[in-house]
Amino acid sequence: SNPLNLLTRSFDIELPGVSHLLLQYKVQTQGPEAFQVKKVDWVSEDVQFQIEAMYNRISIEERVQFLIDIDNGKPDIFQSSPKIYETVVADRLKEGVEWKKRSVSSQGEITDGVFKIKLERKDTRNSPKFEEMVEGTLYIPQKLNYKVFDMMYIKKQQDKKVLFGIQVTRKQGGQRKVTHETFENWKKEIGIAGDNFHFILCPHPDDADRAKIDFEDFKEKIPYDILYLPKDYGNGDIGSDNV
């Protein structure tokens, strides 16, 4: 369950700009266990970013097996499963999915439905501007000034352009938090106003029933959807139409 093993099996590690010095020990220096506890970590955030960008080059079958191994109790040494999970979700959306969803209204009412869609994938360095986003494309920004959504797409509803933002998490319990200040800064950054946005939470398959989004300091209740991925991280039942 070592992502570096997956990388070296998938392609030659001799790539320009990628340091061979990838990992280091971080040693606890304070407290009763000072200099007795250590863990393996990336050498720097830049190295971590470059390695994580390569995860997409690993076959989806290997990435899915990696996640299943972690689910079955193998250690996630480098805490890579959250990022790999994001890449699997993105690739499934590109292939087309039909997953169960649970919708929470602004009044707190809960209804079950189906999330059925197929999107073209577009990785971007920064968050795209709302006015430049086109329907049918899944935007995945690699660098986020304000962490609100991991990926997003546009869809027209009643002649209105709506941004659907997806939060992906493997955190136990399936919870994500969004502060009002961060959300407002994000809206200004991408140039979106009003209520033409919709939250979607994509938790670990085991946590979908109890997953929720915590909207901190929001005056109004925000509706959102929760996706139920299959435990095998598959596409679900694929049809021909988007819903």
C-alpha positions, 0 to 999 in steps of 0.5 A: 500500500505504498504509493511510491511503489505504484509510481515506480511500477507505472513509469520511470522515476527518472523524470526531470524536476523530480528530486530523488530525495523524497522522504525524511524522518520527522522526529518529535522534539518535545514532550515525554517522548522527545526524540523517541517518536518518528514518522516518515514524511515528504521532504517538502510540500513541493515534492509532495505536490509533484508526487501527488500530481503523478497519481493520475498516471497510475492505472485506476485499477491500481489506485482503487486497489490501494484504497481497498487495501487501506480500507482493509487495515493496511497502513497509509504510511504517507497519508496518500489515500485522501489525494488518491481518492480524489483522483479516483472520484475525478476519473469515475466522473469522467467515465460516467457514474450513477451513484445514490445521493442524499439531498439535504434542503435548506429546511433540513428535509432529506430526500434520496435520489440518483447522481448520474453524470459524465464530464470531461476532465480539465486539470487547472493550476488555479481556480477557473473564473466562473464566467469562463467555465463551460457546461460539461467540464469537470474543473480540478484546480491544483492550487487553491487559495481558499479551500472550498471545493476540490473539483467543480462543474457548471450546469444550467438549471432553468436558464440559470448557470449554476456551479456545482462544487464537490468536496471529497473526504476520507475523514472518519465520519465524512464531515467537512467544514466551510467557514463563511469568511473562506466561502466569501473570499472564494466567491470573490476569487472566481467571480461568482455572486448570488446563490448560483452554487450548490455543494456536493459532499463525497465522503468515504463509502462507509461514512455516507449515512452520517456525513454532513457539511458544517457551515460555520457562521452562515446566517442561512441554511445551505442545501447540499447533496451527499454522494454514496460511492460503491464500496468497490469505488466503481461507477454504479449503474451507468445509463445514457442520460445525465440527471 
